[in-house]
Amino acid sequence: MTEITTETYTPLLNRMNFETDNVNALHWIGVILCIILLFYTSNFISKKIVVPITNKLTRKTQIKWDDIIFNEKTVKNICNLLFGVILIASLPVFMYEQSMLYGVASKMCSVYITLVCIRLGCGILTSLYKISNQAKKTKNHTLQGVFQMLKIVIICVGAIIIIGIVIEKDPSNLLAGLGASAAVLMLVFKDSIMGLVAGVQLSANDMLRPGDWITMEKYGADGMVQDVSLTTVKVQNWDKTITTIPPYALVSDSFQNWRGMFDSGGRRIKRSIYIDMNTIAFFGEEQLEQLAKNGLYPNDCKGKRVVNLTLFREWLEKWLKEHPKVNKEMITMVRQLQPTTQGLPLELYFFFDGTAWVKYEHLQAEIFEYVLATLPEFGLKTFQSPTGSDFKGLMTE
């Protein structure tokens, strides 16, 4: 019998270790290839089979919300989630559960599943926000901040779960530990928390909607609301600049919302002309007859001793009420204001029958041009501060 010595045992042992290493290497290469193959197979099935079938099924239904919820990104995230579940369930087939590599692979799969769940949850919230914008009851409410806050909560909970998986701690214990640092968290997320509360108040009281025209002089905002988010309200001013306002500023401070004007269908015109008080006088018979010829003399003033300004005011108010572009259902009034050193203010107070800005300005200019041209017919003049040419004329005289 041949004696086994150290010289014969050592090469045999090295050969056995080499063969074992080769087997382990081939095993892990096979495991990696299987995972890659499983991933690409899952990706191919989701893109080429699941997504098209889901799109066809949702299009055939009469309801619209399923098209939004089961969009391409959501379906892909569901397929990725199923891939992660299948992968973590098949790990015992590829490796021993007691091995260190199994623990690392299991952690990586758990982290992957958690990340996919975060993306899936945020995607579903985005879809729900789109559905709320299309619903009649909620489309005019500023709910974007609420959905953004829910996304932040999902991301924070997901991050805590991932940390718990990596350090092998119960996530509930981590959440309990965060309660002690609530003051720090409130300081970090102060703007988000205040934005959420302000968003709820703005939505509950219907104070602001996207598309509203608001004016807020403190922040230089005068234009249409473009977006209402958790931390900012974007306002596109009429000069096409963008002003951002914190949502809580709209609750704590005062701002002007012009939505009521658009809803009423009438836009107010309130402007004064200053009458030279030296031209206010009684009208004689000849002057009254001339007014009657021009169709400017009210019938109910015949036989009375009247002041030219009274005639002008009553005629102007009647003319405004009969104007086709003046809203007949709203107040139409011509009134006097407190006399000033610049003359007697005669204010025209009425509403344009519409809300379009350009037509509103055109009507306003048209009416005041006609009023200024008609003043001399009543023997009235507007007050105007003297200019250089006036003083020059006095000097030449």
C-alpha positions as CSV (number, residue, x, y, z in Angstrom):
1,M,0.0,0.0,0.0
2,T,1.4,3.4,-1.1
3,E,2.0,5.8,1.8
4,I,0.3,9.2,1.5
5,T,2.8,11.8,2.4
6,T,2.5,15.6,2.6
7,E,4.1,15.9,-0.8
8,T,1.4,13.8,-2.4
9,Y,-1.5,15.3,-0.3
10,T,-0.8,19.0,-1.1
11,P,-1.2,18.8,-4.9
12,L,-4.4,16.8,-4.5
13,L,-5.9,19.3,-2.1
14,N,-5.0,22.2,-4.3
15,R,-6.6,20.4,-7.3
16,M,-9.8,19.9,-5.3
17,N,-9.9,23.6,-4.2
18,F,-9.4,24.7,-7.8
19,E,-12.2,22.4,-9.1
20,T,-14.5,23.7,-6.3
21,D,-13.7,27.4,-7.2
22,N,-14.4,26.6,-10.8
23,V,-17.8,25.1,-9.9
24,N,-18.6,28.1,-7.7
25,A,-17.6,30.6,-10.4
26,L,-19.7,28.7,-13.0
27,H,-22.6,28.6,-10.5
28,W,-22.6,32.4,-9.9
29,I,-22.2,33.1,-13.6
30,G,-25.2,31.0,-14.2
31,V,-27.1,32.7,-11.5
32,I,-26.3,36.2,-12.9
33,L,-27.2,35.1,-16.4
34,C,-30.5,33.7,-15.1
35,I,-31.3,37.0,-13.3
36,I,-30.4,39.0,-16.4
37,L,-32.5,36.7,-18.6
38,L,-35.4,37.0,-16.2
39,F,-35.2,40.8,-16.1
40,Y,-35.1,41.2,-19.9
41,T,-37.9,38.6,-20.3
42,S,-40.1,40.5,-17.8
43,N,-39.3,43.8,-19.5
44,F,-40.1,42.3,-23.0
45,I,-43.4,40.8,-21.7
46,S,-44.4,44.1,-20.1
47,K,-43.6,46.3,-23.2
48,K,-44.8,44.0,-25.9
49,I,-47.7,42.1,-24.3
50,V,-49.0,43.5,-21.1
51,V,-49.0,47.2,-21.9
52,P,-50.7,46.8,-25.4
53,I,-53.3,44.5,-24.0
54,T,-54.0,46.8,-21.1
55,N,-54.3,49.8,-23.4
56,K,-56.8,48.0,-25.6
57,L,-58.9,46.9,-22.7
58,T,-59.0,50.4,-21.2
59,R,-59.9,52.0,-24.5
60,K,-62.9,49.7,-25.0
61,T,-64.5,50.8,-21.7
62,Q,-66.8,53.8,-21.6
63,I,-65.2,55.2,-18.4
64,K,-62.2,57.4,-18.6
65,W,-60.5,57.0,-15.3
66,D,-59.1,53.5,-16.1
67,D,-57.2,55.0,-19.1
68,I,-55.5,57.4,-16.6
69,I,-54.8,55.0,-13.8
70,F,-53.6,52.1,-16.0
71,N,-51.2,54.2,-18.0
72,E,-47.9,52.8,-19.5
73,K,-45.7,53.8,-16.5
74,T,-48.1,52.3,-14.0
75,V,-48.3,49.0,-15.9
76,K,-44.5,48.8,-16.3
77,N,-44.1,49.5,-12.5
78,I,-46.5,46.6,-11.7
79,C,-44.6,44.3,-14.0
80,N,-41.3,45.4,-12.4
81,L,-42.9,44.7,-9.0
82,L,-43.9,41.2,-10.1
83,F,-40.3,40.7,-11.4
84,G,-38.9,41.6,-8.0
85,V,-41.4,39.3,-6.1
86,I,-40.5,36.4,-8.5
87,L,-36.8,37.1,-8.1
88,I,-36.8,37.1,-4.3
89,A,-39.0,34.0,-4.2
90,S,-36.6,32.1,-6.5
91,L,-33.4,33.0,-4.5
92,P,-33.5,29.7,-2.5
93,V,-33.3,27.8,-5.8
94,F,-30.0,29.5,-6.7
95,M,-28.2,29.6,-3.4
96,Y,-28.2,28.4,0.2
97,E,-30.3,30.4,2.6
98,Q,-27.6,30.3,5.3
99,S,-24.9,31.8,3.0
100,M,-23.8,35.4,3.3
101,L,-24.5,36.0,-0.4
102,Y,-28.1,35.0,0.1
103,G,-28.5,37.7,2.7
104,V,-26.9,40.4,0.5
105,A,-29.0,39.3,-2.5
106,S,-32.2,39.2,-0.4
107,K,-31.5,42.7,0.8
108,M,-30.9,44.0,-2.7
109,C,-34.2,42.4,-3.9
110,S,-36.1,43.9,-1.0
111,V,-34.7,47.4,-1.7
112,Y,-35.6,47.0,-5.3
113,I,-39.2,46.0,-4.5
114,T,-39.4,49.0,-2.1
115,L,-38.2,51.4,-4.7
116,V,-40.7,50.1,-7.3
117,C,-43.5,50.4,-4.7
118,I,-42.5,54.1,-4.2
119,R,-42.6,54.8,-7.9
120,L,-45.9,52.9,-8.2
121,G,-47.5,54.8,-5.3
122,C,-46.3,58.2,-6.7
123,G,-47.6,57.3,-10.2
124,I,-51.0,56.3,-8.8
125,L,-51.2,59.6,-6.9
126,T,-50.4,61.5,-10.1
127,S,-53.1,59.6,-11.9
128,L,-55.6,60.4,-9.2
129,Y,-54.7,64.1,-9.4
130,K,-55.4,64.1,-13.1
131,I,-58.7,62.4,-12.5
132,S,-59.6,65.0,-9.9
133,N,-58.8,67.8,-12.4
134,Q,-61.3,66.3,-14.8
135,A,-64.1,65.7,-12.3
136,K,-66.7,68.5,-12.1
137,K,-66.8,68.6,-8.3
138,T,-63.0,68.8,-7.7
139,K,-61.5,70.3,-10.9
140,N,-61.8,73.9,-9.5
141,H,-60.1,73.0,-6.2
142,T,-56.4,73.4,-5.6
143,L,-55.6,69.7,-4.7
144,Q,-52.1,69.6,-6.2
145,G,-50.5,70.5,-2.8
146,V,-52.3,67.7,-1.1
147,F,-51.1,65.1,-3.6
148,Q,-47.6,66.4,-3.4
149,M,-47.6,66.1,0.4
150,L,-48.9,62.5,0.1
151,K,-46.0,61.8,-2.4
152,I,-43.5,63.2,0.2
153,V,-45.0,60.9,2.9
154,I,-44.7,57.8,0.6
155,I,-41.1,58.7,-0.3
156,C,-40.2,59.3,3.4
157,V,-41.8,56.0,4.5
158,G,-40.1,54.2,1.7
159,A,-36.7,55.6,2.6
160,I,-37.2,54.5,6.3
161,I,-38.1,51.0,5.1
162,I,-35.0,50.9,2.9
163,I,-32.8,52.0,5.8
164,G,-34.3,49.4,8.0
165,I,-33.6,46.7,5.4
166,V,-30.0,47.7,5.0
167,I,-29.2,47.9,8.7
168,E,-31.5,45.0,9.5
169,K,-33.7,47.0,11.9
170,D,-37.5,47.0,12.2
171,P,-38.8,50.0,10.3
172,S,-41.5,50.5,13.0
173,N,-38.8,51.1,15.5
174,L,-37.2,53.7,13.3
175,L,-40.5,55.4,12.8
176,A,-41.0,55.5,16.6
177,G,-37.5,57.0,17.0
178,L,-38.4,59.7,14.6
179,G,-41.1,60.9,16.9
180,A,-38.5,62.2,19.3
181,S,-37.1,64.4,16.5
182,A,-40.5,65.8,15.4
183,A,-39.4,69.3,16.2
184,V,-36.5,69.0,13.8
185,L,-38.7,67.4,11.1
186,M,-41.2,70.3,11.5
187,L,-38.4,72.8,11.0
188,V,-37.1,71.0,7.9
189,F,-40.5,70.6,6.3
190,K,-41.9,73.9,7.6
191,D,-42.7,75.3,4.1
192,S,-44.2,72.0,3.0
193,I,-46.4,71.8,6.1
194,M,-47.5,75.4,5.8
195,G,-48.1,75.0,2.1
196,L,-50.3,71.9,2.8
197,V,-52.4,73.7,5.4
198,A,-52.7,76.8,3.1
199,G,-53.7,74.6,0.2
200,V,-56.4,72.9,2.2
201,Q,-57.8,76.3,3.3
202,L,-57.6,77.7,-0.3
203,S,-59.4,74.6,-1.6
204,A,-62.0,74.4,1.2
205,N,-63.0,78.1,1.0
206,D,-62.7,78.2,-2.9
207,M,-60.4,81.2,-2.6
208,L,-58.2,80.4,-5.6
209,R,-58.3,78.3,-8.8
210,P,-55.9,77.8,-11.7
211,G,-57.0,80.3,-14.3
212,D,-58.1,83.0,-11.9
213,W,-56.9,86.6,-12.4
214,I,-55.5,87.8,-9.1
215,T,-53.8,91.0,-7.9
216,M,-51.4,91.1,-5.0
217,E,-49.3,94.3,-4.9
218,K,-47.1,93.1,-2.1
219,Y,-45.6,90.4,-4.3
220,G,-46.0,92.3,-7.6
221,A,-48.5,89.8,-8.9
222,D,-51.1,90.9,-11.4
223,G,-52.2,88.2,-13.8
224,M,-53.5,84.7,-14.3
225,V,-52.8,81.8,-11.9
226,Q,-50.9,79.1,-13.8
227,D,-50.2,76.5,-11.1
228,V,-50.9,75.9,-7.4
229,S,-48.4,73.5,-5.9
230,L,-47.3,72.6,-2.3
231,T,-44.7,75.4,-2.0
232,T,-45.5,78.0,-4.7
233,V,-48.3,79.6,-6.6
234,K,-47.2,80.7,-10.1
235,V,-48.9,83.8,-11.5
236,Q,-48.2,84.9,-15.1
237,N,-48.4,88.7,-15.1
238,W,-49.9,90.6,-18.1
239,D,-46.3,91.5,-19.2
240,K,-45.7,87.7,-19.5
241,T,-43.4,87.7,-16.4
242,I,-43.8,85.0,-13.8
243,T,-44.4,85.8,-10.1
244,T,-44.2,83.1,-7.4
245,I,-46.1,83.4,-4.2
246,P,-46.0,81.1,-1.1
247,P,-49.4,79.6,-0.6
248,Y,-49.6,80.5,3.0
249,A,-49.1,84.2,2.0
250,L,-52.4,84.0,0.1
251,V,-54.1,82.9,3.4
252,S,-52.4,85.2,5.8
253,D,-52.3,88.3,3.5
254,S,-55.0,90.0,1.4
255,F,-55.2,89.5,-2.4
256,Q,-57.8,90.5,-5.0
257,N,-59.5,87.8,-7.1
258,W,-61.3,88.9,-10.3
259,R,-63.2,85.7,-10.7
260,G,-66.4,87.3,-9.6
261,M,-66.2,89.8,-12.4
262,F,-65.8,87.0,-15.0
263,D,-68.7,85.0,-13.5
264,S,-71.0,88.0,-13.5
265,G,-70.5,88.7,-17.2
266,G,-70.0,92.5,-16.7
267,R,-66.9,94.6,-16.2
268,R,-67.2,97.9,-14.3
269,I,-66.2,101.2,-15.8
270,K,-65.7,103.9,-13.2
271,R,-64.1,107.1,-14.4
272,S,-64.6,110.9,-13.8
273,I,-64.4,114.0,-15.9
274,Y,-63.7,117.3,-14.2
275,I,-66.2,120.1,-15.1
276,D,-65.0,123.7,-15.0
277,M,-67.4,125.1,-12.4
278,N,-67.3,128.6,-14.1
279,T,-69.2,127.1,-17.0
280,I,-72.2,125.8,-14.9
281,A,-75.2,128.1,-15.5
282,F,-79.0,128.2,-16.2
283,F,-80.0,127.6,-19.8
284,G,-82.1,130.1,-21.7
285,E,-84.9,129.3,-24.2
286,E,-82.7,129.6,-27.2
287,Q,-80.2,127.2,-25.8
288,L,-82.9,124.8,-24.8
289,E,-84.4,124.9,-28.3
290,Q,-80.9,124.2,-29.8
291,L,-80.6,121.2,-27.5
292,A,-84.0,119.9,-28.6
293,K,-83.0,120.2,-32.3
294,N,-79.9,118.1,-31.6
295,G,-81.9,115.5,-29.7
296,L,-80.1,116.2,-26.4
297,Y,-83.0,117.7,-24.4
298,P,-84.9,115.3,-22.1
299,N,-88.7,115.5,-22.4
300,D,-89.3,115.6,-18.7
301,C,-87.3,118.8,-18.4
302,K,-89.6,121.0,-20.6
303,G,-91.1,124.0,-19.0
304,K,-88.5,124.0,-16.1
305,R,-85.7,126.3,-15.4
306,V,-82.8,124.0,-15.5
307,V,-79.0,124.1,-15.1
308,N,-76.9,122.9,-18.0
309,L,-75.0,120.5,-15.9
310,T,-78.3,118.9,-14.7
311,L,-79.4,118.5,-18.3
312,F,-76.1,117.0,-19.3
313,R,-76.1,114.6,-16.3
314,E,-79.6,113.4,-17.0
315,W,-79.1,113.0,-20.7
316,L,-75.8,111.2,-20.2
317,E,-77.4,108.7,-17.8
318,K,-80.2,108.0,-20.2
319,W,-77.9,107.6,-23.1
320,L,-75.7,105.1,-21.2
321,K,-78.7,103.0,-20.3
322,E,-79.7,102.8,-23.9
323,H,-76.2,102.0,-25.2
324,P,-76.1,98.5,-26.7
325,K,-72.8,97.6,-25.1
326,V,-73.7,98.6,-21.6
327,N,-75.0,95.9,-19.3
328,K,-78.7,96.6,-18.5
329,E,-78.9,94.3,-15.5
330,M,-76.2,96.2,-13.5
331,I,-76.0,99.7,-12.0
332,T,-75.7,102.6,-14.5
333,M,-75.3,105.9,-12.8
334,V,-73.8,109.4,-13.4
335,R,-73.1,111.2,-10.2
336,Q,-71.2,114.2,-8.7
337,L,-68.3,113.8,-6.3
338,Q,-66.8,116.2,-3.9
339,P,-65.7,119.5,-5.7
340,T,-61.9,119.9,-5.8
341,T,-59.5,122.6,-6.9
342,Q,-59.4,120.9,-10.3
343,G,-63.1,121.3,-10.8
344,L,-66.3,119.4,-10.2
345,P,-65.8,115.6,-10.7
346,L,-68.7,114.0,-12.7
347,E,-68.3,110.2,-12.4
348,L,-69.7,107.7,-14.9
349,Y,-70.4,104.4,-13.2
350,F,-71.6,101.5,-15.4
351,F,-70.8,98.0,-16.6
352,F,-69.6,96.8,-19.9
353,D,-71.7,93.9,-21.2
354,G,-68.8,91.4,-21.4
355,T,-65.4,90.7,-19.9
356,A,-63.0,90.8,-22.8
357,W,-60.2,93.3,-22.0
358,V,-59.7,94.8,-25.5
359,K,-63.4,95.3,-26.1
360,Y,-63.7,96.8,-22.6
361,E,-61.0,99.4,-23.3
362,H,-62.4,100.2,-26.7
363,L,-65.9,100.9,-25.2
364,Q,-64.5,103.0,-22.4
365,A,-62.5,105.1,-24.9
366,E,-65.5,105.4,-27.3
367,I,-67.8,106.6,-24.5
368,F,-65.5,109.2,-23.0
369,E,-64.5,110.5,-26.4
370,Y,-68.2,111.1,-27.2
371,V,-68.9,112.6,-23.8
372,L,-66.0,115.1,-24.1
373,A,-67.1,116.0,-27.6
374,T,-70.7,116.6,-26.4
375,L,-69.9,118.8,-23.5
376,P,-69.8,122.1,-25.5
377,E,-73.3,121.4,-26.7
378,F,-74.4,122.0,-23.1
379,G,-72.2,125.0,-22.6
380,L,-69.8,123.1,-20.4
381,K,-66.0,122.8,-20.4
382,T,-63.6,120.4,-18.7
383,F,-61.0,121.7,-16.3
384,Q,-57.5,121.5,-17.5
385,S,-54.4,122.9,-15.7
386,P,-52.8,125.8,-17.7
387,T,-49.8,124.9,-19.8
388,G,-46.9,126.9,-21.2
389,S,-48.9,127.8,-24.4
390,D,-51.7,129.3,-22.2
391,F,-49.2,131.6,-20.3
392,K,-47.6,132.5,-23.7
393,G,-51.0,133.5,-25.0
394,L,-51.6,135.8,-22.0
395,M,-48.3,137.4,-22.4
396,T,-48.9,138.2,-26.1
397,E,-52.3,139.8,-25.2
